[in-house]
Amino acid sequence: MASGSLVRVARFPALARLLRTAGGTALRAGRRAVRAGRRVLRWLDPAQASSDELLSWPLEADFLEVIEEGLRRCDHGPSDRYYVAKELLLSLGRLDADTAECGVYRGLGSYVLCRYAARMPRCERFQHHGFDSFEGLSDPGTHDAPDRPGVRAWTKGDMAAPLDLVRATLADFPWVVLHAGWIPACFEGASDRRFAFVHVDVDLYEPTREALDFFHPRLLPGGIVLFDDYGFLTCPGARRAVDEFLGATGERLVRLPTGQAYFTRSR
Ligand SMILES: C[S@@+](CC[C@H](N)C(=O)[O-])C[C@H]1O[C@@H](n2cnc3c(N)ncnc32)[C@H](O)[C@@H]1O
């Protein structure tokens, strides 16, 4: 999650929980009301509809069910980026190796990935790995300081999440392996695995660089690495780590208007 969040409030867990629940419910009700209002306006004057209002993906019942259930379990997350993640995963057609999420937080990204991976041919042969300290971000370094005035800097411990909550969120998927610990030490338990799809979402330079060092040699040709943070002003270090990696390997990045970016392993 790259956008600024209520991380200061997160130091008061009860208050954070209350705000998250109330905020999430209000946001979803608000979005539904806005969508209904827009439908009325479009009906009155179809020429006034903006292209955003005519998008079909936010109306896809199947995805809405997945995201609503994920939000109910761990109430966190913007749905457009998860839509991109599931589409890229499904674009592989079938699974030929494991999937992974590096930076799990409350588990919504892994929940969405597992719901869709479960529908893919050969999925029963593979694992999904979640890597996280569950103590929040590591110490941001010099590359992580935002260079735009008004953009808040991350601090160590932001986005800590209880491991039990994540276990409960992902309880339907027995093929999930959670590796709790700091990156790169927590990668050790998966050093003999190969990967077809990896979601990298750790916001900072060091763990993004370590993730690329670890996953790229273990990625199948044609496998995908999706970065959540590349296009966010809050995450200059994550972008830098990706750019250095591209410079060293010649892999080609596709940048998306959601702030995400991905590459497909070329060889
Ligand atoms: C933005 S959140 C991940 C959100 C999640 N991918 C989702 O879609 O819900 C970033 C996560 O990265 C983890 N993290 C950041 N730096 C880390 C490090 N050096 N080692 C382990 N975990 C780290 C944090 O604990 C946090 O849970």
The ligand as a MOL file (V3000), in Angstrom:
LIG
                    3D

  0  0  0     0  0            999 V3000
M  V30 BEGIN CTAB
M  V30 COUNTS 27 29 0 0 0
M  V30 BEGIN ATOM
M  V30 1 C 1.8820 -1.7890 2.0390 0
M  V30 2 S 1.9770 -3.0980 3.0960 0 CHG=1
M  V30 3 C 1.5490 -4.5020 2.1080 0
M  V30 4 C 0.0990 -4.4980 1.6750 0
M  V30 5 C -0.3600 -5.8070 1.0750 0
M  V30 6 N 0.4640 -6.1870 -0.0450 0
M  V30 7 C -1.7970 -5.7260 0.6330 0
M  V30 8 O -2.0590 -5.7180 -0.5750 0
M  V30 9 O -2.6820 -5.6500 1.4740 0 CHG=-1
M  V30 10 C 3.7250 -3.2370 3.2670 0
M  V30 11 C 4.1550 -4.3930 4.1070 0
M  V30 12 O 5.5460 -4.5770 3.9330 0
M  V30 13 C 6.0940 -5.0590 5.1420 0
M  V30 14 N 7.5470 -4.7620 5.1550 0
M  V30 15 C 8.1220 -3.5910 4.7930 0
M  V30 16 N 9.4730 -3.6790 4.9280 0
M  V30 17 C 9.7490 -4.9390 5.3410 0
M  V30 18 C 10.9610 -5.6390 5.6230 0
M  V30 19 N 12.1650 -5.0460 5.5020 0
M  V30 20 N 10.8780 -6.9290 6.0160 0
M  V30 21 C 9.6600 -7.5310 6.1410 0
M  V30 22 N 8.4830 -6.9080 5.8880 0
M  V30 23 C 8.5130 -5.6260 5.4890 0
M  V30 24 C 5.3180 -4.3350 6.2120 0
M  V30 25 O 5.3100 -5.0440 7.4330 0
M  V30 26 C 3.9290 -4.2070 5.6010 0
M  V30 27 O 3.0770 -5.2220 6.0710 0
M  V30 END ATOM
M  V30 BEGIN BOND
M  V30 1 1 1 2
M  V30 2 1 2 3
M  V30 3 1 2 10
M  V30 4 1 3 4
M  V30 5 1 4 5
M  V30 6 1 5 6
M  V30 7 1 5 7
M  V30 8 2 7 8
M  V30 9 1 7 9
M  V30 10 1 10 11
M  V30 11 1 11 12
M  V30 12 1 11 26
M  V30 13 1 12 13
M  V30 14 1 13 14
M  V30 15 1 13 24
M  V30 16 1 14 15
M  V30 17 1 14 23
M  V30 18 2 15 16
M  V30 19 1 16 17
M  V30 20 1 17 18
M  V30 21 2 17 23
M  V30 22 1 18 19
M  V30 23 2 18 20
M  V30 24 1 20 21
M  V30 25 2 21 22
M  V30 26 1 22 23
M  V30 27 1 24 25
M  V30 28 1 24 26
M  V30 29 1 26 27
M  V30 END BOND
M  V30 END CTAB
M  END
